Amino acid sequence: MKPIVNPPSPYRPVPGHQPARPPRMREANVRHLLGLLHRHSPCSRADLVRLSGLTAPTVSAAISALERRDLVTAIGNGSSSGGRPPGLLEFNARHGYVLGADIGGSNVRLALADLNGAVIGRWSASLRAERSPQAVVETVSSGISQLIQQQKVPLKKILHLAAGAPGITDVTAGLVLSAPNLTGWVNVPLRDLLQTKIRVPVTIENDVNLGALGESWAGAARNVANFIFLSIGTGAGAGVVLNGRLYHGATWSAGEVGYMLVPGLPDDPPATDRPGALETAIGGHGIEREWMEQARSTRAAPLRATDIFDLAASGDRKPRELLNRAAGPLAMAITNLSLALDLSLVVLSGGTGGHPALLQAVQRRLERNQFARPTLVLSALNGEAQLFGAIWLALQAAEACGFRRRQIEIGQDSAAIVAALV
């Protein structure tokens, strides 16, 4: 799938604070036209005059500058209804590339994309037992080396990497504040660790937030202003989009729904060093653990949560009981979220959350509500929403730099890389 390149941005632009001077104005015009060409390619100079509101000489000067930078290519003449046919310009999507990384509780996935967001290569590896920050950074670095070698892309043409981490993440500081499903992940400077290792500008985001960005860009939530992306696998978390903007909260913990307290579950207070009560009840590990407790008396074989849900869908009584035991708290959580946020859509994803039987069981419970009944759908991106979101975010950062390879100083706070995006 080649995703669209002009979705509504869930990140807030930051207005400038300095008066525009001629050199700055010229650069602003160049970047504005580059963005238009990126979104409307191929198009003519006349199209860009119309779209931008700039004069024809200003557009021609900017296009000449972009041609010198190899960001624009003339591709011949377009059709004409009379008169001279217009010359067409095309954005050079192979001028550079971006990387997306999805760091999960048990594996790492990478995707390499051109500047139109078209994925040209993928790589994945299991984290196995070693999941410390240093081990994960080594895995990501090794995967990037293998991926760009396979695709014959030089490292100097990688403009940006966006990486998702499975925990509370301070995007501005590039810190993973806590990630209980990994080992030793407390206040981890993941952005700086990755930049030091791979020498590429990096943006860090919560992995489920990336899933919400991916669905907003190229999945089930396109053109939806208020929704949550709810991922249930090893853990449980939500990416929250309100009024078309990704919502991080006051302390970056918006969407940590795995810690929600709902009736029938333990009322343990949220803590950063252990999974939450809801996550324990509806996550894959919790369902598999309950199955094993029953299996001791019946000598049933160990099963994954998805296998248990498959049996439940076929009518087996014990698996159906486990399915309903997970669907009840999940439906309560979605109802509570909808009462607080008035959501129109909930996108379910993850190894456990993306199972149709769970969606149907939750939907039956939501139908009892007279309101707070959001539409419930499965992710449209086949388990790759986080990767699509990472690619989208990397593209935004690359475009904010005019698709130039930004020079970074290792060890220096590089929050400015994403200052215009957060």
Buried (B, 14 or more C-beta within 10 A) or exposed (E): EEBEBEBEBBBEEEEEEEEEEEEEEBBEBBBBBBBBBBBBBBBBBEBBBEBBEBEEEBBBBBBEBBBEBEBBBEEEEBEEEEEEEBEBBBBBBBBBBBBBBBBBBBBBBBBBBBBBBBBBBBBEBEBEEEBBBEBBBBBBBBBBEBBBEEEEBEBEEBBBBBBBBBBBBBBBBBBBBBBBBBBEBBEBBBBBBBBBBBBBBBBBBBBBBBBBBBBBBBBBBBEBBBBBBBBBBBBBBBBBBBEBBBBBEEEBBBBBBBBBBBEEBEEEEEEBEEBBBBBBBBBBBBBBEBBEEEBEEEEEEEBBBBBBBBBBBEEBEBBBEBBBBBBBBBBBBBBBBBEEBEBBBBBBBBBBBBBEBBBEBBBEBBEEBEEBBBBBBBBBBEBBBBBBBBBBBBBBBBBBBBBEBBEBEEEEEBBEBBEBBB
